[in-house]
Structure formats: structure tokens, C-alpha cells
Amino acid sequence: MDDFNTIRLKKKTIDKFKKYSKKTSPNYSETLDYMIAFFEDNNVSPYDTLRVNFSSYSNILNKRMDAIVSILRNVEETQLKPTKKLLESLFEEMETIQNPSVAENEFGEPKIITENEELAYYRDADLKNNAKLTQIRYRLGDILKNMRLVKNTFGTNHYSLKLTVEQYNTIKEKLEEDAL
């Protein structure tokens, strides 16, 4: 069972509280608990005055909602509908193109490429890239042959590359040619 304690209040305040408590809850403790919970939940101090009542809050919220709706309608009209029309026109143009493998020649006119021509183009490009890769591997192998392990008494071991300036410059030039 709860223990009861007394609080000393002015008689005028006690009379007001009793009248208010009869309207809201069956006993004084619950009324006081509800009042404290209200202040804590709403982060309001008893000394604060609520200058705007709740109906004016709802009016303010309704005005803001109307503003948001008008912004969304404006975005729909100025951005979404034109974008949708543009995308639809692009899809319609894609449907009219019969062959998906179309390339343009130097005059900007579409040139239809057969599947065999396309395969030959990619096969040649693959062969060129494989040849370049093979050359780079051989050059790297030559560079690795010139590396020597240097064993240190104090500290970690490391590799040293023994090249002349001419050898270094030729390797650098060949790598720059391959990059082009």
C-alpha cells in the first residue's frame, strides 16, 4: 500500500485544486500525477504560458500542409511530367530501331553492322590487347632479372635494381609507347 504524506499549501490553492480534481479524476493523487506527466511529456514548465491554443496550431499545420501540397504539384508539373514525356519518346524511338547494333560513320549517318563484323572487331581488339600484355610481361621479366637481394646486418633485407641510365630510359620510353 502507498504511504501518504502531507504537503502544506495555501487554502485558496487547495480549494482550486479540489474543484479541478473533481472534474478530471477520482482522487487527488491521480490528478497531480496526470498534471506532472503532462508537463514532463510536453517539455513545458508551469511558469510558461501557452500563447497559442491548439486550434491555432492545427490551423498553422493545415497551412503548412497546403504549402507542401502546392510545392509537390509544382514539382510534378515542371519536372516529373516533362521527364516522363521525354522518357516515353525515347522508348518509342528505341522501338522503331530494328537492329540494336548500329554504329555511326564519320558523317553522323547510322551504319548498320552485322553480327560477324561486330565479332571480328572485338576479336581484333582482344588480340591487340593480349599482344601488349605479353610484351609487358616480357619486359617485367627482364627487369626482375636485374634485381638483386641485399642482405642487411641491421634492419630488413631489400631488393636493389641494377640498371644503367640508358636501360632505364629505354624501359620508360617503351612503357610510354604502350600507354598510347
Rosetta blueprint (number, residue, H / E / L):
1 M L
2 D L
3 D L
4 F L
5 N L
6 T L
7 I L
8 R L
9 L L
10 K L
11 K H
12 K H
13 T H
14 I H
15 D H
16 K H
17 F H
18 K H
19 K H
20 Y H
21 S H
22 K H
23 K H
24 T H
25 S L
26 P L
27 N L
28 Y H
29 S H
30 E H
31 T H
32 L H
33 D H
34 Y H
35 M H
36 I H
37 A H
38 F H
39 F H
40 E H
41 D H
42 N L
43 N L
44 V L
45 S L
46 P L
47 Y L
48 D L
49 T L
50 L L
51 R L
52 V L
53 N L
54 F H
55 S H
56 S H
57 Y H
58 S H
59 N H
60 I H
61 L H
62 N H
63 K H
64 R H
65 M H
66 D H
67 A H
68 I H
69 V H
70 S H
71 I H
72 L H
73 R H
74 N H
75 V H
76 E H
77 E H
78 T H
79 Q H
80 L H
81 K H
82 P H
83 T H
84 K H
85 K H
86 L H
87 L H
88 E H
89 S H
90 L H
91 F H
92 E H
93 E H
94 M H
95 E H
96 T H
97 I L
98 Q L
99 N L
100 P L
101 S L
102 V E
103 A E
104 E E
105 N L
106 E L
107 F L
108 G L
109 E L
110 P E
111 K E
112 I E
113 I L
114 T L
115 E H
116 N H
117 E H
118 E H
119 L H
120 A H
121 Y H
122 Y H
123 R H
124 D H
125 A H
126 D H
127 L H
128 K H
129 N H
130 N H
131 A H
132 K H
133 L H
134 T H
135 Q H
136 I H
137 R H
138 Y H
139 R H
140 L H
141 G H
142 D H
143 I H
144 L H
145 K H
146 N L
147 M E
148 R E
149 L E
150 V E
151 K L
152 N L
153 T L
154 F L
155 G L
156 T L
157 N L
158 H E
159 Y E
160 S E
161 L E
162 K L
163 L L
164 T L
165 V H
166 E H
167 Q H
168 Y H
169 N H
170 T H
171 I H
172 K H
173 E H
174 K H
175 L H
176 E H
177 E H
178 D H
179 A H
180 L L
